[in-house]
């Protein structure tokens, strides 16, 4: 007997990156009285880890719940970056509707299309929230038209096209159903959620069925499975069967040791939960995303879409440079292996494989950002290791031909820079599909380009457009191999001997190119200390002291002026390294080095190539 549970609504907030999802959740939490009147609340309270706060992006989807008019609204904040798309796909299985947030100035962007397509495929009702309505350059009327066009492009049905529009400013803390009127609070959005998002339905009398959509991890209790109760009830100490739609072999009896529901930002322990509740379950060691917990009498797994496959890989290896082990707390291959396999507990889009040597592991992910966040996290935890250049994962089609991952790149640039962007992307095997005028004197270019053509391009793009360009990419399946690519036109400046960089040596080196290090830094033979203007690598001695004689005094050194070095961030360093180089990552330094440090052996290896 199907029953509707009216006191619950489950909704996900989806949007393109930076359109204001997390700020909107903040306001909904504040205005539903989750915080005390005088409580100090951090901005973007849902972005809980350091990297999310620094970069202002959401990486992991988060659950929270607010109560409005005696109805519990479970809200899930999802990431906007394509690299974390795996998070969005899964979360939508837990909800009965979505709020699509669109920026009142930027309008519908590539990731808006991606997340909306996922929601429409699952036949979920959509509330469109046009955010940042108080921006001086907001253009809500055109944005509404753009969103409706997007619905039509994605072949939405009649009921989905008839969606409500809410006009809001998450920062200002108000929403309104009329674009010409500013509201006073978020009530219009709360009301729209209650009216338009269907309440969850299920069979209370049937056996238990809970599909695990997200995994949380906690040092004290281990893995925590998060999912929605589809049918029946789930209780503490209940014995359930763990099954999986993609793995018919899986049949395991497990016991629910603790059960939690969400309230505001906290998890609250409960003894049982009924249909429509979003619950967190701890005590099951090997619970995975896609598993269904059901009663032993009638074990039926809930079908679940496969998680998108990784498209790029890097090798993580033990740091073996002459400066190894001086800064990190965890430096051995065992430390590295344990940490990488622990990451698999929570990150489902990641793959870790052992290689022929025990010193190196192949780590595959959804994109450069996905892997760089992992590297940054490990670095902060005190790990020291080296990583290779990101390489794409190739596949073979049914005819045995080589295929590679393709991306759709949407580039918004001021008109005067469009020529150089087209030239650069065409050189990286990109095909210009479309070119149109965007608002504010910008041109929008659409490219189809191999994923490897974008590796290392973002930094160059920012330089070419003087920081005014925006580039967004979306995975577009596998296509035929497009031929060889040269990643970098310029060579590296390589240190010739070990020691400490000295002003005199650096002064002579800076005429040859751009330096990455300053005086007083430790260097070793084979370490990359800068970039040359020429195509080939140049070896240089930066530890060279000036020979002092009667006629040369040491005070003459004071006149040597060094240009400030170009300090690379983690992303820039990952983009810069070439296929024969490694990035040495320690808690305090990022050093680029050649894989083969000895110059003679290095020359021999390149001759063999």
C-alpha positions as CSV (number, residue, x, y, z in Angstrom):
1,X,0.0,0.0,0.0
2,X,1.7,3.2,-1.2
3,X,1.6,6.1,1.3
4,X,2.7,9.7,1.0
5,X,4.6,11.3,3.8
6,X,3.5,14.9,3.9
7,X,5.8,16.2,6.7
8,X,9.0,15.7,4.6
9,X,10.4,17.2,1.4
10,X,13.8,16.1,-0.1
11,X,15.4,18.6,-2.4
12,X,18.8,19.1,-4.0
13,X,20.3,22.4,-5.0
14,X,22.1,22.2,-8.3
15,X,23.8,24.9,-10.4
16,X,26.8,26.0,-12.4
17,X,29.9,26.8,-10.3
18,X,29.7,30.2,-8.4
19,X,26.0,30.8,-9.0
20,X,25.4,30.9,-5.3
21,X,24.1,27.4,-4.2
22,X,26.0,27.3,-0.9
23,X,25.2,30.9,0.0
24,X,21.5,30.1,-0.6
25,X,21.6,27.1,1.7
26,X,23.2,29.5,4.4
27,X,20.2,31.8,4.1
28,X,17.6,28.9,4.3
29,X,19.3,27.7,7.4
30,X,19.4,31.1,9.0
31,X,15.8,32.0,8.2
32,X,14.4,28.7,9.4
33,X,15.8,29.4,12.9
34,X,18.6,26.8,12.9
35,X,21.0,29.2,14.5
36,X,20.4,31.1,17.7
37,X,19.7,34.8,17.4
38,X,23.2,35.9,18.5
39,X,25.1,32.9,17.1
40,X,28.3,33.7,15.1
41,X,27.9,31.9,11.8
42,X,30.7,31.6,9.2
43,X,29.9,32.5,5.6
44,X,29.2,29.5,3.4
45,X,28.8,27.3,6.5
46,X,28.3,24.2,4.4
47,X,31.8,24.3,2.8
48,X,33.4,22.7,5.8
49,X,36.9,21.7,4.7
50,X,39.8,24.2,4.4
51,X,40.2,23.8,0.6
52,X,36.5,24.4,0.0
53,X,36.7,27.6,2.1
54,X,39.9,28.9,0.4
55,X,38.8,28.3,-3.1
56,X,35.2,29.2,-2.6
57,X,34.0,25.9,-4.2
58,X,32.0,23.0,-3.0
59,X,33.8,19.6,-3.5
60,X,31.6,17.2,-1.6
61,X,27.9,17.2,-1.5
62,X,26.5,17.9,2.0
63,X,23.3,17.2,3.7
64,X,21.3,19.5,6.0
65,X,17.7,19.8,7.1
66,X,15.5,22.7,8.1
67,X,12.0,22.8,9.4
68,X,9.3,25.1,8.0
69,X,5.6,25.0,9.0
70,X,6.1,21.6,10.7
71,X,7.6,20.1,7.5
72,X,11.1,18.8,7.5
73,X,13.0,19.9,4.3
74,X,16.1,17.8,3.7
75,X,18.5,20.0,1.6
76,X,21.5,18.6,-0.3
77,X,24.1,21.2,-1.5
78,X,26.0,19.8,-4.5
79,X,29.2,20.8,-6.2
80,X,29.2,22.8,-9.5
81,X,32.5,21.8,-11.0
82,X,32.4,19.2,-13.8
83,X,35.3,17.3,-12.0
84,X,32.9,16.5,-9.1
85,X,29.9,15.7,-11.4
86,X,30.0,12.1,-9.9
87,X,28.7,13.7,-6.6
88,X,25.7,15.3,-8.4
89,X,24.6,12.2,-10.3
90,X,24.3,10.1,-7.1
91,X,22.7,12.6,-4.9
92,X,19.7,13.1,-7.2
93,X,18.6,9.5,-6.4
94,X,17.8,10.7,-2.9
95,X,15.6,13.6,-3.7
96,X,12.1,14.2,-5.1
97,X,12.9,17.5,-6.8
98,X,15.6,20.1,-7.4
99,X,16.2,23.8,-7.1
100,X,18.2,25.0,-10.2
101,X,20.1,28.1,-9.2
102,X,21.0,30.4,-12.1
103,X,23.0,33.7,-11.9
104,X,20.8,36.7,-13.0
105,X,23.7,38.1,-15.0
106,X,25.6,35.0,-16.3
107,X,22.5,33.1,-17.2
108,X,22.5,29.4,-18.3
109,X,26.1,28.1,-18.4
110,X,27.6,24.7,-19.5
111,X,27.4,23.1,-16.0
112,X,23.8,24.4,-15.7
113,X,23.0,22.2,-18.7
114,X,24.9,19.2,-17.3
115,X,23.1,19.2,-13.9
116,X,19.7,20.0,-15.4
117,X,20.0,17.1,-17.9
118,X,20.7,14.7,-15.0
119,X,17.6,16.0,-13.2
120,X,15.3,15.8,-16.2
121,X,16.5,12.3,-17.0
122,X,15.3,11.2,-13.6
123,X,12.0,13.0,-14.2
124,X,12.5,15.3,-11.2
125,X,10.4,18.5,-10.9
126,X,12.5,21.6,-11.1
127,X,12.2,25.0,-9.3
128,X,14.2,27.6,-11.0
129,X,15.8,30.2,-8.7
130,X,17.2,33.2,-10.5
131,X,19.8,34.3,-8.0
132,X,21.9,37.6,-7.5
133,X,18.8,39.6,-8.7
134,X,20.3,42.6,-6.9
135,X,23.4,42.7,-9.1
136,X,23.6,46.1,-11.0
137,X,23.9,44.3,-14.3
138,X,21.2,41.6,-13.6
139,X,19.0,40.8,-16.6
140,X,16.4,38.4,-15.2
141,X,14.0,38.6,-18.1
142,X,16.5,37.3,-20.6
143,X,17.8,34.7,-18.2
144,X,14.3,33.3,-17.8
145,X,14.1,32.9,-21.6
146,X,17.6,31.3,-21.7
147,X,16.5,28.7,-19.1
148,X,13.3,27.9,-20.9
149,X,15.2,27.4,-24.1
150,X,17.6,25.1,-22.3
151,X,14.5,23.1,-21.0
152,X,13.3,22.8,-24.6
153,X,16.8,21.8,-25.9
154,X,16.9,19.0,-23.3
155,X,13.5,17.8,-24.4
156,X,11.7,18.5,-21.1
157,X,8.1,17.3,-20.9
158,X,5.0,19.6,-20.5
159,X,4.9,19.3,-16.7
160,X,8.7,20.1,-16.4
161,X,8.3,23.1,-18.7
162,X,5.6,24.5,-16.4
163,X,8.1,25.1,-13.6
164,X,7.9,27.9,-11.1
165,X,10.5,30.8,-11.2
166,X,11.7,32.4,-8.0
167,X,13.8,35.6,-8.0
168,X,16.2,35.8,-5.1
169,X,19.3,37.3,-3.7
170,X,21.0,34.7,-1.4
171,X,23.4,37.4,-0.2
172,X,20.6,39.9,0.5
173,X,18.5,37.1,2.1
174,X,15.3,37.6,0.2
175,X,13.2,35.9,-2.5
176,X,10.2,37.0,-4.6
177,X,7.9,35.5,-7.2
178,X,7.9,38.7,-9.2
179,X,11.1,39.8,-10.9
180,X,10.3,43.5,-10.5
181,X,9.7,43.4,-6.7
182,X,12.3,42.8,-4.1
183,X,11.1,40.4,-1.4
184,X,11.8,40.8,2.3
185,X,12.7,37.2,3.3
186,X,13.1,33.7,1.9
187,X,9.4,32.7,2.6
188,X,8.4,32.7,-1.1
189,X,11.1,30.0,-1.8
190,X,10.0,27.9,1.2
191,X,6.4,28.1,0.1
192,X,7.3,27.1,-3.5
193,X,9.2,24.1,-2.1
194,X,6.2,22.9,-0.1
195,X,3.8,23.5,-3.0
196,X,5.8,22.2,-5.9
197,X,8.2,19.5,-4.7
198,X,6.3,16.2,-4.2
199,X,6.3,14.6,-0.8
200,X,8.1,11.2,-0.7
201,X,6.0,8.1,-1.2
202,X,6.7,4.5,-0.3
203,X,5.2,1.3,1.2
204,X,5.3,1.4,4.9
205,X,4.2,-2.2,5.3
206,X,6.8,-3.6,2.8
207,X,10.3,-4.8,3.7
208,X,13.1,-2.3,4.4
209,X,14.8,-0.8,1.3
210,X,17.5,1.9,1.6
211,X,19.7,2.8,-1.3
212,X,23.1,4.2,-0.2
213,X,23.9,7.3,-2.3
214,X,26.8,8.9,-0.5
215,X,29.6,7.7,1.9
216,X,30.8,9.7,4.8
217,X,33.9,8.7,6.7
218,X,34.7,9.3,10.3
219,X,38.0,8.3,12.2
220,X,36.0,6.9,15.2
221,X,33.2,4.9,13.5
222,X,34.6,4.2,10.1
223,X,32.4,4.3,7.0
224,X,28.9,5.9,7.2
225,X,26.4,5.2,4.5
226,X,23.9,8.0,3.7
227,X,20.7,7.2,1.8
228,X,16.9,7.6,1.6
229,X,14.5,5.1,3.1
230,X,12.4,4.0,0.0
231,X,10.2,1.4,1.6
232,X,9.5,0.1,5.1
233,X,11.3,1.2,8.2
234,X,14.9,0.9,9.3
235,X,15.7,0.4,13.0
236,X,18.8,0.3,15.2
237,X,20.1,-3.3,15.7
238,X,18.0,-4.6,12.8
239,X,19.6,-7.3,10.7
240,X,19.5,-6.4,7.0
241,X,20.9,-7.9,3.8
242,X,23.3,-5.8,1.7
243,X,22.8,-6.3,-2.0
244,X,23.8,-4.4,-5.2
245,X,22.1,-4.0,-8.6
246,X,25.5,-4.0,-10.4
247,X,26.9,-6.9,-8.5
248,X,24.5,-9.9,-8.3
249,X,27.1,-11.8,-6.2
250,X,26.8,-9.5,-3.3
251,X,24.7,-10.9,-0.5
252,X,25.8,-10.0,3.0
253,X,24.1,-10.1,6.3
254,X,24.9,-6.9,8.3
255,X,23.6,-5.2,11.4
256,X,22.6,-1.5,11.8
257,X,24.5,-0.4,14.8
258,X,23.7,3.4,14.8
259,X,21.1,5.4,12.9
260,X,21.2,9.2,12.4
261,X,18.9,11.8,10.8
262,X,20.0,15.4,9.9
263,X,18.8,18.5,11.7
264,X,20.4,21.8,10.8
265,X,24.1,21.1,10.6
266,X,24.0,18.2,13.1
267,X,23.4,14.5,12.9
268,X,20.9,13.4,15.5
269,X,20.8,9.8,16.7
270,X,17.4,8.1,16.2
271,X,16.1,4.6,16.9
272,X,14.1,4.2,13.7
273,X,13.3,6.0,10.5
274,X,10.4,5.7,8.0
275,X,9.8,6.3,4.3
276,X,11.2,9.5,2.8
277,X,13.7,10.0,5.6
278,X,17.3,10.7,4.7
279,X,19.4,8.6,7.1
280,X,23.1,8.0,8.0
281,X,24.0,4.5,9.0
282,X,27.2,3.5,10.8
283,X,28.6,0.1,11.8
284,X,28.8,-1.5,8.4
285,X,32.5,-1.8,7.5
286,X,32.4,-2.4,3.8
287,X,29.3,-0.4,2.8
288,X,29.6,1.1,-0.7
289,X,27.7,3.6,-2.9
290,X,25.0,1.8,-4.8
291,X,24.4,-0.9,-2.1
292,X,20.8,-1.5,-1.1
293,X,20.0,-2.5,2.5
294,X,16.9,-4.6,2.6
295,X,15.1,-7.0,4.9
296,X,16.3,-10.6,4.5
297,X,12.7,-11.9,3.6
298,X,12.6,-10.1,0.2
299,X,16.0,-8.8,-0.8
300,X,15.5,-6.5,-3.9
301,X,18.3,-4.2,-5.0
302,X,17.3,-0.7,-6.2
303,X,18.8,0.0,-9.7
304,X,21.5,2.7,-9.6
305,X,23.3,4.5,-12.4
306,X,27.0,3.6,-12.8
307,X,29.4,6.2,-11.6
308,X,31.2,8.1,-14.4
309,X,34.5,6.6,-15.2
310,X,37.8,8.6,-14.6
311,X,39.3,10.2,-17.7
312,X,42.8,11.2,-16.5
313,X,45.6,9.5,-14.5
314,X,48.8,10.5,-12.7
315,X,51.5,8.4,-11.0
316,X,52.0,9.1,-7.3
317,X,55.4,7.8,-6.2
318,X,57.8,7.9,-3.3
319,X,60.0,11.0,-3.3
320,X,63.5,9.9,-4.1
321,X,65.1,13.3,-4.6
322,X,68.3,14.3,-2.8
323,X,66.2,16.5,-0.5
324,X,63.7,13.7,0.3
325,X,62.5,13.1,3.8
326,X,63.5,16.5,5.3
327,X,60.1,18.1,5.5
328,X,57.4,15.5,5.4
329,X,56.0,13.4,8.3
330,X,54.9,10.5,6.1
331,X,57.4,9.5,3.4
332,X,57.4,5.7,2.8
333,X,55.6,3.7,0.2
334,X,53.4,2.1,2.9
335,X,52.3,5.5,4.1
336,X,51.5,6.6,0.6
337,X,49.6,3.3,-0.2
338,X,47.5,3.4,3.0
339,X,46.5,7.1,2.4
340,X,45.5,6.6,-1.2
341,X,43.4,3.5,-0.5
342,X,41.8,5.4,2.5
343,X,40.7,8.1,0.0
344,X,38.7,5.5,-1.8
345,X,36.4,5.2,1.3
346,X,34.8,8.5,0.4
347,X,35.7,9.4,-3.2
348,X,33.9,7.1,-5.6
349,X,35.1,8.7,-8.8
350,X,38.7,7.9,-7.9
351,X,40.7,4.7,-8.9
352,X,44.0,3.6,-7.3
353,X,46.0,0.8,-8.9
354,X,49.3,-0.8,-7.9
355,X,52.1,-0.7,-10.5
356,X,55.1,-3.0,-11.2
357,X,57.1,-1.3,-8.4
358,X,55.9,-1.0,-4.8
359,X,57.1,2.7,-4.9
360,X,54.5,4.0,-7.4
361,X,50.7,4.0,-7.7
362,X,48.5,4.9,-10.7
363,X,45.7,7.3,-9.5
364,X,42.9,8.1,-11.9
365,X,40.3,10.8,-11.5
366,X,37.7,13.0,-13.3
367,X,40.0,15.9,-14.1
368,X,43.0,18.0,-13.0
369,X,41.1,19.8,-10.3
370,X,39.9,16.5,-8.8
371,X,43.4,15.2,-8.5
372,X,45.0,18.5,-7.4
373,X,42.5,18.7,-4.4
374,X,43.7,15.2,-3.3
375,X,47.4,16.3,-3.6
376,X,46.7,19.5,-1.6
377,X,44.9,17.6,1.1
378,X,47.8,15.0,1.4
379,X,50.3,17.8,1.5
380,X,48.6,19.5,4.4
381,X,48.4,16.2,6.3
382,X,52.2,16.0,6.2
383,X,52.8,13.7,3.2
384,X,55.8,13.9,1.0
385,X,55.7,12.3,-2.5
386,X,56.2,13.0,-6.2
387,X,53.6,13.1,-9.0
388,X,53.9,12.8,-12.8
389,X,52.2,14.8,-15.5
390,X,48.5,14.1,-15.9
391,X,47.9,11.8,-18.9
392,X,44.5,10.9,-20.3
393,X,43.1,7.3,-20.3
394,X,42.7,5.9,-23.8
395,X,40.3,3.2,-24.8
396,X,39.8,1.0,-27.8
397,X,36.5,0.9,-29.7
398,X,34.9,-2.2,-31.2
399,X,37.1,-2.0,-34.3
400,X,40.3,-1.9,-32.2
401,X,40.8,1.8,-33.0
402,X,42.3,4.1,-30.3
403,X,39.8,6.5,-28.8
404,X,40.3,9.3,-26.2
405,X,38.2,11.4,-23.9
406,X,36.7,14.5,-25.5
407,X,35.4,17.7,-23.9
408,X,33.1,20.5,-24.9
409,X,34.8,23.8,-23.9
410,X,32.8,27.0,-23.6
411,X,34.9,30.1,-23.7
412,X,33.7,33.6,-22.9
413,X,36.3,36.2,-23.8
414,X,36.4,39.9,-24.7
415,X,36.3,40.2,-28.5
416,X,40.0,41.4,-28.9
417,X,41.3,38.1,-27.4
418,X,39.1,35.7,-29.4
419,X,41.7,35.4,-32.2
420,X,44.5,34.2,-30.0
421,X,42.3,31.8,-28.1
422,X,41.1,30.2,-31.3
423,X,44.6,29.9,-32.5
424,X,45.9,28.3,-29.3
425,X,43.0,25.8,-29.0
426,X,43.2,24.9,-32.7
427,X,46.9,24.1,-32.1
428,X,45.7,21.8,-29.3
429,X,43.5,19.8,-31.7
430,X,40.3,21.8,-30.8
431,X,37.5,22.3,-33.4
432,X,35.5,25.5,-33.2
433,X,31.9,24.5,-33.3
434,X,30.1,27.8,-32.7
435,X,30.8,31.4,-32.2
436,X,28.3,33.9,-30.9
437,X,28.1,37.3,-29.3
438,X,27.6,37.2,-25.5
439,X,26.5,40.1,-23.3
440,X,28.9,42.9,-22.2
441,X,31.1,42.9,-25.3
442,X,32.1,39.3,-24.9
443,X,32.3,36.5,-27.5
444,X,31.3,33.0,-26.7
445,X,33.3,30.2,-28.4
446,X,32.3,26.6,-28.3
447,X,35.0,24.0,-29.0
448,X,35.1,20.2,-29.2
449,X,38.6,19.3,-27.9
450,X,40.5,16.2,-26.6
451,X,40.9,16.3,-22.8
452,X,44.6,16.2,-23.2
453,X,44.5,19.4,-25.2
454,X,43.3,21.2,-22.1
455,X,45.9,19.8,-19.8
456,X,48.1,22.7,-18.8
457,X,46.1,25.3,-20.8
458,X,44.3,27.2,-18.1
459,X,47.3,29.3,-17.0
460,X,48.2,30.2,-20.6
461,X,44.5,31.1,-21.2
462,X,44.5,33.5,-18.2
463,X,47.7,35.2,-19.6
464,X,46.3,35.4,-23.1
465,X,43.0,37.0,-22.0
466,X,44.7,39.2,-19.3
467,X,42.5,37.5,-16.7
468,X,39.3,38.5,-18.4
469,X,38.3,35.1,-19.9
470,X,36.1,32.4,-18.5
471,X,36.6,28.8,-19.7
472,X,34.2,26.0,-18.7
473,X,34.4,22.4,-19.9
474,X,32.2,19.4,-19.8
475,X,33.0,15.7,-20.6
476,X,31.6,14.7,-23.9
477,X,32.3,10.9,-24.2
478,X,35.1,9.2,-26.1
479,X,36.0,10.1,-29.7
480,X,38.6,8.9,-32.2
481,X,42.3,9.7,-31.4
482,X,43.3,13.1,-32.8
483,X,47.0,12.6,-33.2
484,X,50.1,13.7,-31.3
485,X,50.3,16.9,-29.3
486,X,53.3,18.9,-28.1
487,X,52.4,20.1,-24.6
488,X,55.1,22.8,-24.1
489,X,56.9,24.9,-26.5
490,X,59.6,26.2,-24.0
491,X,62.3,24.2,-22.3
492,X,63.4,24.1,-18.7
493,X,66.3,25.7,-16.9
494,X,68.0,22.9,-15.0
495,X,70.3,23.2,-12.0
496,X,73.7,21.8,-12.7
497,X,74.9,20.9,-9.2
498,X,73.6,20.6,-5.6
499,X,73.9,23.4,-3.1
500,X,72.3,26.7,-2.3
501,X,71.2,29.2,-5.0
502,X,73.4,32.3,-4.8
503,X,72.5,35.8,-6.1
504,X,75.6,35.8,-8.5
505,X,74.6,32.5,-10.1
506,X,70.9,33.5,-10.4
507,X,71.8,36.9,-11.9
508,X,73.6,35.1,-14.8
509,X,70.7,32.6,-15.1
510,X,67.9,35.1,-15.3
511,X,69.0,36.3,-18.8
512,X,68.2,32.8,-20.0
513,X,64.6,32.7,-19.0
514,X,62.1,33.1,-16.1
515,X,63.3,31.8,-12.7
516,X,61.1,29.8,-10.2
517,X,63.4,30.2,-7.2
518,X,65.1,33.0,-5.3
519,X,68.5,33.3,-3.5
520,X,69.2,31.0,-0.6
521,X,67.0,28.1,-1.8
522,X,68.3,24.6,-1.8
523,X,68.7,23.0,-5.2
524,X,70.1,19.7,-6.6
525,X,71.4,18.5,-9.9
526,X,68.4,17.8,-12.2
527,X,66.0,20.2,-10.5
528,X,64.1,22.6,-12.7
529,X,64.6,26.1,-11.5
530,X,63.0,28.1,-14.3
531,X,61.7,28.2,-17.9
532,X,63.7,29.2,-21.0
533,X,62.5,31.1,-24.0
534,X,63.9,28.4,-26.3
535,X,62.6,24.9,-27.1
536,X,65.5,22.9,-25.6
537,X,66.5,22.5,-21.9
538,X,69.5,24.5,-20.6
539,X,71.7,23.4,-17.7
540,X,73.0,26.2,-15.5
541,X,75.0,26.6,-12.4
542,X,73.1,28.7,-9.9
543,X,75.4,27.9,-7.0
544,X,78.4,29.6,-8.6
545,X,80.2,32.1,-6.4
546,X,82.1,35.1,-7.8
547,X,85.9,34.7,-7.5
548,X,87.2,37.5,-5.3
549,X,90.6,39.0,-6.1
550,X,92.5,42.2,-5.2
551,X,90.7,44.1,-7.9
552,X,87.2,42.6,-7.3
553,X,85.7,43.5,-4.0
554,X,82.7,41.7,-2.5
555,X,80.8,45.0,-2.2
556,X,80.4,45.2,-6.0
557,X,77.9,42.3,-5.6
558,X,75.4,44.5,-4.0
559,X,74.6,46.1,-7.3
560,X,73.2,42.8,-8.7
561,X,69.5,43.2,-9.1
562,X,67.4,40.0,-9.4
563,X,63.9,40.0,-10.9
564,X,61.4,38.5,-8.5
565,X,61.0,34.7,-9.2
566,X,57.7,33.3,-10.6
567,X,56.3,31.3,-7.7
568,X,54.1,28.5,-9.0
569,X,50.9,27.4,-7.3
570,X,50.1,23.6,-7.2
571,X,47.8,23.9,-10.2
572,X,50.4,26.0,-12.2
573,X,53.2,23.5,-11.4
574,X,51.0,20.5,-12.4
575,X,50.2,22.4,-15.7
576,X,53.9,23.2,-16.2
577,X,55.6,19.8,-15.8
578,X,56.3,17.9,-19.0
579,X,56.2,14.1,-19.5
580,X,59.9,13.6,-18.5
581,X,59.5,15.6,-15.3
582,X,58.0,15.1,-11.8
583,X,56.6,17.4,-9.2
584,X,58.1,16.9,-5.8
585,X,55.4,17.7,-3.2
586,X,56.2,18.3,0.4
587,X,54.3,20.2,3.2
588,X,56.6,23.2,2.6
589,X,57.8,23.1,-1.0
590,X,56.8,22.3,-4.5
591,X,59.8,21.5,-6.6
592,X,59.9,20.5,-10.3
593,X,62.6,18.0,-11.3
594,X,63.6,15.8,-14.2
595,X,62.7,12.1,-13.7
596,X,66.3,11.2,-14.5
597,X,68.5,13.5,-12.4
598,X,71.9,12.5,-13.9
599,X,72.6,14.6,-17.0
600,X,74.5,11.9,-18.9
601,X,71.8,9.3,-18.3
602,X,69.1,11.8,-19.2
603,X,70.8,12.5,-22.6
604,X,71.1,8.8,-23.3
605,X,67.4,8.3,-22.6
606,X,66.3,11.2,-24.9
607,X,68.6,9.8,-27.7
608,X,66.8,6.4,-27.4
609,X,63.5,8.2,-27.8
